[in-house]
Amino acid sequence: MWGYTYGPPLAVSPINEIRRVLDYAVTEIPPEKLLMSLPNYAYDWTLPYTRGTAAKSIGLTAAVEFAQQYNAEIIFDEDAQTPYFYYTAEDGAPHIVWFDDPRSIASKLSLVDEYGLAGVSWWTVNRCYIPAWLIMQELFDIQKI
């Protein structure tokens, strides 16, 4: 399962689920024709989760700033290769935030070479997350297409 706006709190792009999609996709489409899409956003859910309640979409930088602001411990889910944290808002409501950080981004970007993909694309590129660009510049020759 994947985290999405009206769904339960989960990793937005867990690597184990990405692998399942890619394992199938490369059997139907030549991998050199595939771009893997990655989100450039995080989700902040109010707890307890109520079905149909929307999570708030925030930028990856904002997610890290929230963790710092609330002195939250960032936990890394090894299966999803994705970090998350809990915090309590000023109104006393507990929250969970799933986001990507340099570790999770590097892990997901490693799939490009592993599967022989054409490259990656980003959702919501208007939210600049400098660490993602630095990792990509280190790993790839970036081409705008």
C-alpha positions in Angstrom: 0.0 0.0 0.0 1.0 3.6 -0.6 0.2 6.7 1.3 -2.1 9.2 -0.5 -4.2 12.2 0.4 -7.4 10.4 1.5 -5.8 7.2 2.5 -4.4 5.9 5.8 -0.9 7.1 6.9 1.7 5.2 4.9 4.9 5.8 3.0 4.1 7.9 -0.1 6.5 5.9 -2.3 7.7 2.8 -0.5 10.6 1.1 -2.3 9.1 -2.4 -1.8 5.9 -1.3 -3.7 8.0 0.6 -6.3 9.9 -2.7 -6.9 6.6 -4.6 -7.4 5.4 -2.1 -10.0 8.8 -2.1 -11.8 9.0 -6.0 -11.7 5.8 -6.0 -13.7 6.4 -3.0 -15.8 9.6 -4.3 -17.3 7.8 -7.4 -18.5 5.5 -5.3 -20.6 7.6 -2.3 -21.6 11.3 -2.2 -22.5 13.0 -0.7 -19.4 14.9 1.9 -21.4 11.5 3.4 -22.3 10.4 3.8 -18.7 10.7 6.7 -16.4 10.2 6.1 -12.6 8.2 8.9 -11.0 9.1 10.1 -7.5 7.1 12.4 -5.3 8.5 15.7 -4.2 6.1 16.0 -1.3 5.2 14.6 2.1 1.9 13.9 3.8 1.0 15.0 7.3 -1.9 13.0 8.8 -3.8 13.9 11.9 -4.3 10.9 14.2 -6.3 8.9 14.8 -6.8 8.5 11.1 -10.5 8.7 10.1 -11.3 7.2 6.7 -12.0 10.0 4.1 -10.0 12.6 6.1 -7.4 14.3 3.9 -3.8 14.4 4.8 -2.0 17.7 4.4 0.5 17.8 1.5 3.8 19.5 2.5 7.2 19.9 1.0 10.1 17.7 1.9 12.0 20.6 3.4 8.9 21.5 5.5 8.7 18.0 6.8 12.2 18.2 8.1 11.5 21.6 9.6 8.4 20.2 11.4 10.5 17.4 12.8 13.0 20.0 14.1 10.3 22.3 15.4 8.6 19.6 17.4 11.8 17.9 18.4 10.4 14.7 16.8 12.5 11.5 16.5 12.8 10.5 12.8 12.2 6.8 12.4 13.4 5.0 9.2 11.2 2.2 7.9 13.6 -0.3 6.4 11.0 -2.2 4.3 9.7 1.0 2.7 13.2 2.7 2.8 11.3 5.8 4.0 11.4 8.0 7.1 8.5 9.2 9.2 7.9 10.9 12.5 5.2 11.6 15.1 4.5 15.0 16.6 1.8 16.7 18.6 0.5 20.0 17.2 -0.2 23.1 19.2 -3.9 22.1 19.5 -2.9 18.8 21.1 -3.7 16.6 18.1 -1.2 13.9 17.4 0.2 13.7 13.8 2.3 11.4 11.7 4.4 12.6 8.7 5.8 10.3 6.0 8.4 11.9 3.8 11.5 11.3 1.7 15.0 12.3 2.7 18.4 11.8 1.1 18.6 8.2 2.2 15.3 7.2 0.8 15.8 9.2 -2.4 19.2 7.6 -3.0 17.7 4.2 -2.4 15.0 4.8 -4.9 17.3 6.4 -7.5 19.5 3.2 -7.4 16.6 1.4 -9.0 17.2 3.3 -12.3 20.4 1.4 -12.9 19.2 -1.8 -11.3 16.3 -2.0 -13.7 18.0 -0.2 -16.7 15.3 2.5 -16.7 15.4 5.6 -19.0 15.5 7.8 -15.8 13.2 9.5 -13.3 10.6 12.2 -13.3 9.3 14.2 -10.3 5.8 15.0 -9.2 5.4 18.6 -8.1 8.7 19.8 -9.2 7.7 23.3 -8.1 8.7 22.3 -4.5 12.4 22.4 -4.7 14.2 19.9 -2.5 17.9 20.7 -2.9 19.2 17.3 -1.5 17.3 15.4 -4.2 18.9 17.5 -7.0 22.4 17.1 -5.5 22.0 13.3 -5.3 20.7 13.2 -8.9 23.6 15.3 -10.1 26.0 12.9 -8.3 24.4 9.8 -9.8 23.3 10.8 -13.3 23.9 13.0 -16.3 20.8 15.1 -16.1 18.9 15.9 -19.4 15.8 18.0 -19.7 13.4 16.3 -22.1 
